């Protein structure tokens, strides 16, 4: 599988010229890290019926990237994606094709090694 195949499947651009060159996020977000996913949700969720705060949205994006998009096998969430989440929350245009391809290939290697061990 090549980068072109992944671009065709996901619809992501391989090389976008209009990406944000400044990769510094503008604000600090109050995201509370815990030992488990359920504790993370509990501590970062706002009260029902109130307006969603920026930190809540950043926490949601962080949770979503770790569990759904990057399929983390870890019990804890990787803080590696927090700067990426902050940039996405602030509306920065990012080219995620290489990152997604890298994560995809890493998971494929993990699956192939795991399947060899099981045999």
C-alpha positions in Angstrom: 0.0 0.0 0.0 1.4 3.4 -0.9 0.7 7.0 0.2 -1.4 7.4 -3.0 -3.6 4.4 -2.0 -4.2 5.9 1.5 -5.0 9.3 0.0 -7.5 7.6 -2.4 -9.1 5.7 0.5 -9.3 8.6 3.0 -9.6 11.5 0.6 -6.7 13.3 2.3 -4.4 15.5 0.2 -0.9 14.2 -0.1 0.7 17.6 -0.2 -1.4 20.7 0.4 0.2 24.0 -0.2 -2.3 25.9 2.0 -1.3 24.3 5.3 -0.6 26.3 8.3 3.2 27.0 8.5 2.9 28.2 12.1 2.5 25.2 14.3 2.2 27.0 17.6 -1.2 27.0 19.3 -2.4 30.3 20.7 -4.0 29.2 24.0 -3.4 26.9 26.9 -6.2 24.4 27.5 -7.1 22.9 30.9 -7.2 19.2 30.1 -7.0 16.9 33.1 -5.2 13.6 32.5 -6.2 10.5 34.5 -5.3 6.8 34.6 -8.3 5.6 32.7 -10.5 6.7 29.8 -13.7 6.8 32.0 -11.9 9.0 34.6 -10.7 11.2 31.8 -14.2 11.7 30.5 -15.6 12.3 34.0 -13.0 15.0 34.9 -13.2 16.8 31.6 -16.9 16.8 31.0 -18.9 20.0 31.7 -22.2 20.2 33.4 -25.3 19.2 31.3 -27.2 22.2 29.9 -24.2 24.6 29.9 -22.2 25.9 27.0 -19.3 23.7 25.8 -16.1 25.3 26.9 -12.9 25.3 24.8 -11.1 22.9 27.2 -14.1 20.5 26.9 -13.9 20.5 23.1 -10.1 20.0 23.2 -10.6 17.1 25.7 -13.2 15.6 23.4 -11.0 15.9 20.3 -8.1 14.4 22.3 -10.2 11.4 23.4 -11.6 10.9 19.9 -8.1 11.0 18.2 -6.7 8.6 20.8 -9.5 6.0 20.8 -11.1 6.2 17.4 -8.7 7.6 14.8 -5.4 6.4 16.1 -6.8 3.3 17.8 -4.5 3.4 20.8 -4.1 0.0 22.5 -2.8 1.7 25.6 -4.7 1.9 28.9 -3.8 5.6 29.0 -4.1 8.2 26.3 -0.9 9.4 24.6 -0.1 13.1 25.4 1.7 13.1 22.1 -1.5 14.3 20.3 -2.3 17.2 22.6 -0.5 19.9 20.5 -2.2 18.5 17.3 -5.6 18.7 19.1 -5.0 22.3 20.1 -4.2 23.2 16.5 -7.3 21.4 15.2 -9.5 23.2 17.8 -8.1 26.6 16.8 -9.0 25.8 13.2 -5.5 25.5 11.8 -5.3 23.8 8.4 -3.0 20.8 8.7 -1.8 18.1 6.4 -2.4 14.9 8.3 -1.7 12.5 5.5 1.8 11.5 6.6 0.8 11.2 10.2 -2.2 9.0 9.4 0.0 6.8 7.1 2.6 6.4 9.8 0.0 5.4 12.4 -1.6 3.1 9.9 1.7 1.4 9.0 2.6 1.1 12.7 -0.6 -0.7 13.4 -0.2 -3.0 10.4 3.3 -4.0 11.7 1.8 -4.6 15.2 -0.9 -6.8 13.6 1.5 -8.8 11.6 3.8 -9.4 14.5 0.9 -10.3 16.7 -0.5 -12.8 14.2 2.9 -14.4 13.9 3.1 -14.9 17.7 -0.4 -16.4 17.8 0.5 -19.0 15.1 
